[in-house]
Amino acid sequence: MNKHRFAFVGTGGRAISFIEPLVTTWRDHNELVGLCDLSPARLAYYNQRLTAELNHPAVPAYGADRFDAMLRETRPATVFVCSKDDTHHDYIIRALHAGCDVITEKPMTTDAEKCRAILAAQQATGRRVRVAFNYRWAPFRTKVKELIAAGVIGRVHSVNLEYLLDTSHGADYFRRWHAHAAESGTLLVHKSTHHFDLVNWWLDAIPAQVFAYGDLVFYGRKNAEARGDGALAQYPRYTGEPAAQADPFRLDLDASEAFRGLYRAGEADSGYLRDRNVFRDDIDIFDQMSLNVRYRTGEVLTYSLTAYSPREGMRVCLNGDRGRIEYHEFIGSHMNRAVRPGEFKVDESSEAEGEWIRVFPHFQPSYLVPMPPATGAHGGADDILCRHFFSPEAPAADPWQRFAGHEQGAASILVGIAGVESIKRNQPVNLADLVPLRPDASRLSELA
């Protein structure tokens, strides 16, 4: 049997969620042929996990400066890009020109210029690019898509989406490279791309114009000092810092075997500090954002993201001409529990937690929608997504069109990119002025 050959670039915390099922559940049909990263320590950690935990032989490991050599020598059919956001475009374009298909972690890239370069490379090569939007694949979010498609509230005209990141998960973006706009595009690109893609997909609509506001009001030294928390800003990082023992924002890399292997051991060769103080001076992204989006077909999205909330989750309201859907997803934080077990507990008995969908038809009683079962990471999304990536039996045409190609990936990130530009200009920004996405198309499903 000819196995499908995969290579990965970027061996941080996310890649293992794809590699583990690839080399276990789906190993009869697929082959991991190479790993690439700028840190030899991280590459060694991945190979150690492959051999010691996953019953898989070590695979060739390449430094970031030998990415092209990996493509030549290992001959992957598909390259999986899990590197830092601002490097995605470089690896995607080089892989395409080497004759490979690409699956990239979200966001596809971080700015309009890089987005245009990816689209041009795809057009020149004809190779396939997919974006791993796991939000689409969670069963309870797919249920919302099903209700909209069934017309239970008629045509949807407006959406309100509020997302809250708590002081564990939200703070984590401010400890690391995500806190620099040049590397992440800000959270409007890195994190919100999930939410914008979800609404684009739910509505089957293409965003056209954005107006946004964004501020840094909680993280950073000045904000800590202004509210009397200056003592929390006195050390550059958390691990190994005695003064940080009682700091509620502390992340101790030495307390987790995975963090020790991936990040502590890789500091010397990569220069990457995973646990920087969230109240330092060099943070230049927003921790609260709000924007309005108008779609080509007339719908409107009102969106907000707060990154310093005491709870985590999402509240969505969809208003149609025959009723309303309210979707509630508050499941607590999923970050750092392995590092600080016992913290960030969720009161599962509370009606304020969990997932539910309620439909409010016009002139009829409201009703709760039975929720589909969901197990595993990211609300059950990762298992379903990996099955469609790796299984030869996966249907070529998913009935809910959950695969996102390069154009749909662009439609998501361009909302955030336009939002950042709108904040700078203090005026609305037309997405077509940034990247001219298929001007003849009106529905997301018309885009690759």
N, C-alpha and C positions, 0 to 999 in steps of 0.2 A: 504494500500500500504506500502510495506517495503521500507523505504527511505535509501539511501546510507549515511552512517555515516562518517563525516569528523571531524578530530581534527587538530588544528594548533599549531605549536611550533614556536615562534618568532612573536611578535606583534609590529614590527616597521612600517615603512611607506609603505612597499610593501604588506604586508598581506591583508590589507583592499581591495586592488584591486581584490582579489579573494573572500574574505568573503562577500563583498557587493552583487555581483551577486549571490553567493551561497544562501544567505538568502532572496533575493528578487526575481529576475527573475526565479531562479531554485529551490525555496524552496519547491515546491510540490513534488520534486523527491529526495531532499537531506536534510540532517540535520546537523547542526553545533552542535557538542556535547561537545567540550572542547577547551580551550585555555591554552597555557603554555608559560611562559616567566620568565626571571630572575627579572623583575621589576613589583611589585604589582601595581605601579602607571599606567604603560602602560596597564596592564590587566584591571584595573578599567576604563581607558579611552575607551578601546574597548567595554566593557560591557555597558558603558554609551552611546556610539554611537549606539550599537545594540538596546537598549531600547528607546532612545530619537529620533533617526533619521531613523532607519531601521525597526521599528515596529516588533521587534523580542525580545523575552525574553532573559534575561541574561543567560549566560551559565557557567558551572563550570570552575573556573579559578585555575590554578596550577602553583606554582613556578617551576623554572627550576629543582630544586632538587626533584620534585615530578612528573617528566615526566612519569616514569614507572607506578606510581599510576594512572595517567590520562589514560594510555592505558588500565589498568586493569578495572578501574571503569566506563569509558565511552564507551569502546568497539568500537572504530572507525574501519571502514573498510579500510579507507585511512587516512594517516597522511600527512599533508602538511607542509613541512619544509621551514620556511622563517627566520631562525635565522642567526647569524653572520656566514660568510663563513667557518671559521675554525672549527665550531661546526657541520656542516652539516653531516659529516660522522658519528658522534656519535649518533645523533638522527635517521638517516637513518637506521643504523645497529640495534639499539635497537627496532625500529618499525618493521623492517623485522622479527626479532627473536620473536617478540610478535604476529606474524601472520598477520600483516597489510601490505597493499600495500603503496607505498610512491610516492608522487609528491614533488619534491624539486625545489626550486628556483635555478637559475644558480648562480655561477658555482656549479657543483655537489659536489666538494670538492676542496682543495687547493694544495695538493702535491701527489706525486706518492704513498707513503706508505698508505695514507688514501684512495686513489683510489683503490688500491689493496684490502684493507679491505672491501670496499663496494662491490666490485665484488665477493669476497669470500662469503660474507654474502648473497648476492642475489643467488648465486649458491647453498648455503647450504639450503636456505629456499624455493626457487622457487617462492618467491613473486615478484610482479612487481614494478619496479622503473621507473619513468618518470621524465624528466627534463623540466622545464617550459621555453623553449626557445621561447620567444614571437617574436623574429625577423623572424622566419620562417613563421609566420602566418599573417604578414602584406601583404595586397593584392598586393602592387606594388613589393614586394620582391618575392612573389609567381609567379608573372608575369615573372620575370627573369628566374625562374626555368622552367616555361612553355615554354619560347623561347628556352632555351637550350635543353629541352627534344624534342622539335619539330625539332631540327636540323637546325635552321635558320642560324647558323654560323658554321655548321659542328661540328666536335669534338673540344672541348675546350682544349687547350694545356697550357695556362698560364692565370693567373689572377693577376691584380694589384689592391690593395685595400688600400686607404688612408682614415683614420678616424680622424676627428678633434673634440676635446672636447674644448668648449670655456671657458672663464675665469669665467663663472658662474657654468656650469655643471662640467667642469673639475676641477675647484678649489674645488668643493664640496667633492670630494674624498679625498682631502688633509686636510679637516677640521675634519675628523672623523676616525674611526678605519681602514678604507681602506688604510690609509697612512702607515700602518705597515705591512710589508711583511708577518709576521707570522700569521696575522689575515685574510688577503685578498689574499695572494699568489702573490701580485702585480697586477697592472692593466692588465698585460698580461693574468692573470687568471680571475680576477673579471670582467673586462669590455670586454677584447678582446675575451673571450669565445663566446660571441654573434657572433663576426665576423668570427672566425674560424669555428664555427658550420655552419654559413650561407654558407661559401665557401665549406665546406665538403659536405653539403646537395645539393647545386647547382650542384657540380661536381659529386655527388654520389661517392666520393672517400675517402680513408682512408689515413691520413697523416702518413709519414714514418720517415722523418728526418727534423731537424730544425737547422738553424744557426741564431743567433740574436745578436743585440746590444741594450743597454739600458743605459740611463743616467738620472740624476736629475739635470736639468739646469735652472729651473725657480723657483720652490717652494723651501721652506727651507730658514733658516736665512742667510746662507752664500751667496746664490744666490741673495737674496734681497739686502743685504749690498753691494755686488760687483757691482750692477748696480745703486746704489744710492737710494734704497728704504728701507733703514734700519729703517726709522721711522715707517714703516708698521709692523715691527717685534717686537715692544716694549710692546705688551700686549698679555697675553696667550690665550684670547678668545675675542669674539666680543660682545656678549649680555651684556648689562649693562656697557659697557666701553665707557665713554665720548670721549676718544681720538680716538675712532674708528668711530665716526659719519660720517666722510667724506671718510672713507676707501672703495675703490671700491670692495674689497673682503669681506666686512662685511656681516654677516648673523645674523639677530636679531631674536632670537627665541621667544621673547615676542610679535613680530608683527604678529604672526600667531596662530590662535586658535589651529590648529592641532599640531603645533610644541610645543606650551605650554603644551598641554595635553600629547603628546607622549614623549617629551624629557625634557623640563624644569622641569615638575613635577617628572620625573623619575630619575633626577640626583642624588638625595639623596639615593635612594635604589639601583641604578645600578652602580653609579660612571661614567656613560657615559656622556661625554660632546660632544654635536653635533656640536658645533660652534667654534672649536679650531682654532687658528691662522694658516693660511696656510704657514706662514714664520717662523715656530718654528724649534727647533733643532732636534726633534726625528723622522723626516720623513725618511724612508729608502726604499721607492719605487721609480720607475722611472717616469718621466713626459714626456719623449719622448723615443719611442721604434721603432725598425725596425727589421724585420726578413724575412728570406726566408724559405719556406716549400716545400719539395718534397714529392709527393704522391706515394703510392704503384703502381699506374697505370701510373706514369710518369709526371703528371701535376706539374706545379710549381706555387706557390703563392708568390708574393712580397707584403709585408704588412708594414704599418707604422701607429703609433698612436701618436698624439701630444695632450697634455692635457692642453695647455695654449694658444689656438688659439683665435683670435678675433671673429671667427665665428664657427658654429658647423655644422657638416654634414659628408657625406661620398661620395667618388668618387670611382667607381669601373669600371675597364676595363677588359673585357673577350675576349681573342684572340683565335679564332678558325681557322680551316684550310679552312673555306669558308667565313670568315668575322670576324666582331668584334661587341661586344655590349658594349655601354657605359651607365652606370647607375649613375645618379646624384641625390643625396638626401641631400639638404641643407634646413633644416626647422627651424633653430635657436635653442636656448636653451629652454629646458622645465623645468629647475630647478629654484626654488626660485621666480617664478613670483607671487605666492600667498604671499610671504614674502615681496617682493619689487615690487608691481604692477607698471606697466608703464615702467619698465626697460627691456633691452634686446629685444627691438622691432625688428621685422624682416620686411624689405621692401619687401612685398609680390609682388609688381609690378616689382621687379628686375628679370631679366632673370637668375641671379646667384642663386636665391632661388627656392624652390619648388622641386618636384620630376619629373624626366623625364627619359625615356629610348630611346636611339637612336641605331638603327641597321645600321651597315656599311657592306653590302654584298660586296664580291669581284666583281669588274667590273660592279657594278650597283650603282645607286644613294642611298644615305642613307635615312632613314625615321624614323620619330618619331612613337613610339608605343603608342596607346591610353592607358591611365592609368585607371585602375579600380577604382571605388569609394572607399574611405576609410574614416571612421569617428570613433571618439573615441580615447582612449589612445593608445600610441605607434603605431601610424599610422593605427589604426583600428585593430591591432593584438589582443589586450586584449579581446575584445568582442568575436572574433572568437575562440580564445583559450579557454576561459571560457565555451563557448557553447559546445565545444568538450570534455571538462573535466566534465561538469555537466549535459548535456542534455541526457536523455535516448534515444532520437531519433538520436543522433549524429552517423554517420556511423562508424562501427567498423574499416573499412579499409579506411583511408583517401586517396583520389586519389593521393595526392602529398606527402604522407608519412611524414607528418609534426610532428608526435609524435616522440620524442627522448627518447629512453630507456637508461639503465645504460651503455651499451657499446658505444652508440653514444655520450652520455654525457661524457664518458671518452675520446673519440676521440677528442672532443673539448678542454677539459681542458689540455690534454697532450701536445697540441701544445704550450700553454702558459707555462706549467710546464717545458717542454723541452727548451723553450726559456729562461726562468730564469736560468736554468742549463747551457745553452750554453753561456750566458753572464758571468757567473762565471768562466767557463772553457776556454772561448775564442776559442771554437771549435764546430763543428757540434755535435748534439746529436740525436741518434736514439731512437724513441719513444718505440720500442720494448725492449730496454734495461731498460726502466723505468717500463712499464706495458706491458706484452705480450698479446696484444689485438688480439685474433683470427688470428694466423699467416696464416691460410688457406684462409682468406677472402681478397678480393681485392676491393669490393665496400661497401660503407657505408650502403647501404640497406641490406647487408648481416648481419649487426650487429643489435642486439636488441636495 
